[in-house]
Amino acid sequence: MKRISVLMLLLGLSLGAALPAQAQRISPQENARQSRKAAKKQQKMLNKANKKQAKAMKKAAKAQRKAVKRANRRHRG
């Protein structure tokens, strides 16, 4: 089993080395495109985190209201 995994690893490395490397310099247009893409991804992650935080705050507020309601019932009864 180990022999197969070692063989696959060597095969993958040799194929990776055989492929021509991508040019190091990218055009200004490509750089701008990648920058926009990264900014969009960052904004999407931020929106997702904000939504998750808002949901957690809403859940906590609901739990707190419920606890107060429960405490008031016990106190009166």
Residue frames as a rotation matrix with the C-alpha (Angstrom) as fourth column:
MET 1
0.573 0.819 0.000 0.00
0.819 -0.573 0.000 0.00
0.000 0.000 -1.000 0.00
LYS 2
0.465 -0.478 -0.745 2.85
0.129 -0.796 0.591 2.36
-0.876 -0.371 -0.308 0.84
ARG 3
-0.565 -0.719 0.406 4.57
0.484 0.109 0.868 1.54
-0.668 0.687 0.286 -2.43
ILE 4
-0.048 0.644 0.764 1.50
0.984 -0.100 0.146 2.62
0.171 0.759 -0.629 -4.39
SER 5
0.846 0.401 -0.352 1.22
0.482 -0.858 0.179 5.92
-0.231 -0.321 -0.919 -2.54
VAL 6
0.074 -0.904 -0.422 4.94
0.097 -0.415 0.905 6.63
-0.993 -0.108 0.057 -3.00
LEU 7
-0.589 -0.255 0.767 4.66
0.729 0.240 0.640 5.80
-0.348 0.937 0.045 -6.70
MET 8
0.379 0.814 0.441 1.65
0.904 -0.427 0.011 8.09
0.198 0.394 -0.897 -7.09
LEU 9
0.732 -0.170 -0.660 3.47
0.239 -0.843 0.482 10.88
-0.639 -0.510 -0.576 -5.28
LEU 10
-0.360 -0.933 -0.015 6.54
0.219 -0.100 0.971 10.53
-0.907 0.346 0.240 -7.51
LEU 11
-0.378 0.300 0.876 4.36
0.925 0.155 0.347 10.42
-0.032 0.941 -0.337 -10.60
GLY 12
0.701 0.711 -0.049 2.52
0.713 -0.701 0.022 13.58
-0.019 -0.050 -0.999 -9.52
LEU 13
0.454 -0.616 -0.644 5.73
0.069 -0.696 0.715 15.42
-0.889 -0.368 -0.273 -8.78
SER 14
-0.574 -0.716 0.398 7.31
0.443 0.137 0.886 14.45
-0.688 0.685 0.239 -12.09
LEU 15
-0.033 0.641 0.767 4.23
0.983 -0.118 0.141 15.56
0.181 0.759 -0.626 -14.03
GLY 16
0.825 0.344 -0.448 4.16
0.472 -0.856 0.211 18.84
-0.310 -0.385 -0.869 -12.13
ALA 17
0.052 -0.900 -0.432 7.80
0.046 -0.430 0.902 19.50
-0.998 -0.067 0.018 -12.94
ALA 18
-0.553 -0.280 0.784 7.30
0.715 0.323 0.620 18.59
-0.427 0.904 0.022 -16.61
LEU 19
0.481 0.800 0.359 4.53
0.877 -0.433 -0.210 21.13
-0.013 0.416 -0.909 -17.17
PRO 20
-0.357 -0.628 0.692 5.76
0.613 -0.716 -0.334 24.54
0.705 0.305 0.640 -18.29
ALA 21
-0.467 0.121 -0.876 5.71
0.787 -0.394 -0.474 27.11
-0.403 -0.911 0.089 -15.54
GLN 22
0.605 0.724 0.332 3.27
0.794 -0.581 -0.180 29.99
0.063 0.372 -0.926 -15.92
ALA 23
-0.095 -0.637 0.765 4.84
0.484 -0.701 -0.524 33.33
0.870 0.320 0.375 -16.75
GLN 24
-0.457 -0.181 -0.871 5.79
0.888 -0.139 -0.438 35.25
-0.042 -0.974 0.224 -13.61
ARG 25
-0.939 0.098 -0.329 4.67
-0.085 -0.995 -0.053 38.63
-0.333 -0.022 0.943 -14.90
ILE 26
-0.211 0.925 0.316 0.97
0.924 0.294 -0.243 39.24
-0.318 0.241 -0.917 -15.24
SER 27
-0.495 0.069 0.866 -0.61
0.557 -0.740 0.377 41.99
0.667 0.669 0.328 -17.24
PRO 28
-0.975 0.156 0.159 -2.12
-0.222 -0.734 -0.641 45.03
0.017 -0.661 0.751 -15.49
GLN 29
-0.174 0.967 -0.186 -5.55
-0.812 -0.034 0.582 43.91
0.557 0.252 0.791 -16.68
GLU 30
0.103 0.150 -0.983 -5.08
0.199 0.965 0.168 40.46
0.975 -0.213 0.069 -15.16
ASN 31
-0.819 -0.451 -0.354 -3.80
0.449 -0.120 -0.885 42.03
0.356 -0.885 0.301 -11.96
ALA 32
-0.752 0.607 0.255 -6.87
-0.648 -0.752 -0.122 44.29
0.118 -0.257 0.959 -11.79
ARG 33
0.095 0.809 -0.580 -9.16
-0.547 0.529 0.649 41.33
0.832 0.256 0.493 -12.44
GLN 34
-0.191 -0.252 -0.949 -7.53
0.537 0.782 -0.316 39.28
0.822 -0.570 -0.014 -9.68
SER 35
-0.981 -0.192 0.027 -7.74
0.098 -0.611 -0.785 42.26
0.167 -0.768 0.618 -7.34
ARG 36
-0.391 0.914 0.111 -11.46
-0.850 -0.404 0.338 42.72
0.354 0.037 0.935 -8.04
LYS 37
0.182 0.423 -0.888 -12.02
-0.139 0.905 0.403 39.01
0.973 0.050 0.224 -7.56
ALA 38
-0.559 -0.478 -0.677 -10.18
0.599 0.331 -0.729 39.03
0.573 -0.813 0.101 -4.22
ALA 39
-0.940 0.247 0.235 -12.09
-0.333 -0.812 -0.480 42.12
0.073 -0.529 0.845 -3.05
LYS 40
-0.066 0.966 -0.251 -15.40
-0.768 0.112 0.630 40.51
0.637 0.234 0.735 -4.02
LYS 41
0.039 0.003 -0.999 -14.47
0.307 0.952 0.014 37.33
0.951 -0.307 0.036 -2.15
GLN 42
-0.872 -0.416 -0.259 -13.45
0.385 -0.255 -0.887 39.34
0.303 -0.873 0.383 0.93
GLN 43
-0.688 0.679 0.256 -16.74
-0.703 -0.712 0.000 41.28
0.182 -0.180 0.967 0.85
LYS 44
0.140 0.745 -0.652 -18.71
-0.438 0.637 0.634 38.07
0.888 0.197 0.416 0.51
MET 45
-0.271 -0.325 -0.906 -16.95
0.602 0.677 -0.422 36.56
0.751 -0.660 0.012 3.53
LEU 46
-0.993 -0.096 0.070 -17.53
0.018 -0.706 -0.708 39.76
0.118 -0.701 0.703 5.52
ASN 47
-0.328 0.944 0.035 -21.23
-0.826 -0.305 0.474 39.77
0.458 0.126 0.880 4.65
LYS 48
0.162 0.344 -0.925 -21.49
0.022 0.936 0.352 36.13
0.986 -0.077 0.144 5.65
ALA 49
-0.629 -0.480 -0.611 -19.77
0.619 0.166 -0.768 36.80
0.470 -0.861 0.193 8.99
ASN 50
-0.903 0.342 0.259 -22.01
-0.413 -0.857 -0.309 39.83
0.116 -0.386 0.915 9.66
LYS 51
-0.013 0.943 -0.333 -25.11
-0.671 0.239 0.702 37.78
0.742 0.232 0.629 8.90
LYS 52
-0.014 -0.079 -0.997 -23.95
0.434 0.897 -0.077 35.01
0.901 -0.434 0.022 11.22
GLN 53
-0.900 -0.370 -0.231 -23.21
0.374 -0.383 -0.845 37.50
0.224 -0.846 0.483 14.01
ALA 54
-0.630 0.738 0.242 -26.61
-0.720 -0.671 0.174 39.18
0.291 -0.065 0.955 13.60
LYS 55
0.182 0.692 -0.699 -28.31
-0.289 0.717 0.634 35.80
0.940 0.086 0.331 13.79
ALA 56
-0.334 -0.399 -0.854 -26.40
0.665 0.542 -0.513 34.92
0.668 -0.740 0.084 16.96
MET 57
-0.992 -0.018 0.121 -27.30
-0.062 -0.783 -0.619 38.28
0.106 -0.622 0.776 18.55
LYS 58
-0.258 0.966 -0.036 -30.96
-0.781 -0.187 0.596 37.79
0.569 0.181 0.802 17.66
LYS 59
0.169 0.262 -0.950 -30.90
0.164 0.943 0.289 34.29
0.972 -0.204 0.116 19.17
ALA 60
-0.693 -0.504 -0.517 -29.23
0.597 0.003 -0.803 35.57
0.406 -0.864 0.298 22.36
ALA 61
-0.847 0.439 0.301 -31.79
-0.501 -0.848 -0.171 38.38
0.180 -0.295 0.938 22.71
LYS 62
0.081 0.912 -0.402 -34.61
-0.567 0.373 0.734 35.90
0.819 0.169 0.548 22.28
ALA 63
-0.055 -0.188 -0.981 -33.11
0.550 0.814 -0.187 33.60
0.833 -0.550 0.059 24.92
GLN 64
-0.943 -0.320 -0.092 -32.71
0.262 -0.544 -0.797 36.54
0.205 -0.776 0.597 27.30
ARG 65
-0.490 0.843 0.223 -36.34
-0.768 -0.538 0.346 37.63
0.412 -0.002 0.911 26.81
LYS 66
0.247 0.569 -0.784 -37.45
-0.162 0.822 0.546 34.07
0.955 -0.008 0.295 27.45
ALA 67
-0.435 -0.502 -0.747 -35.34
0.656 0.391 -0.645 33.85
0.617 -0.771 0.160 30.62
VAL 68
-0.962 0.122 0.245 -36.77
-0.233 -0.832 -0.504 37.13
0.142 -0.542 0.828 31.94
LYS 69
-0.115 0.984 -0.137 -40.28
-0.754 0.004 0.657 35.94
0.647 0.179 0.741 31.18
ARG 70
0.154 0.083 -0.985 -39.61
0.279 0.952 0.124 32.66
0.948 -0.294 0.123 32.99
ALA 71
-0.771 -0.516 -0.374 -38.11
0.513 -0.155 -0.844 34.47
0.378 -0.842 0.385 35.98
ASN 72
-0.754 0.554 0.354 -41.09
-0.603 -0.797 -0.036 36.82
0.262 -0.241 0.935 36.20
ARG 73
0.185 0.843 -0.504 -43.49
-0.446 0.529 0.722 33.87
0.876 0.092 0.474 36.20
ARG 74
-0.092 -0.313 -0.945 -41.58
0.630 0.717 -0.299 32.16
0.771 -0.623 0.132 39.02
HIS 75
-0.938 -0.340 0.070 -41.37
0.185 -0.661 -0.727 35.37
0.294 -0.669 0.683 41.02
ARG 76
-0.458 0.848 0.266 -45.12
-0.804 -0.523 0.283 36.03
0.380 -0.084 0.921 40.84
GLY 77
0.386 0.704 -0.596 -46.26
-0.436 0.709 0.554 32.43
0.813 0.046 0.581 41.28
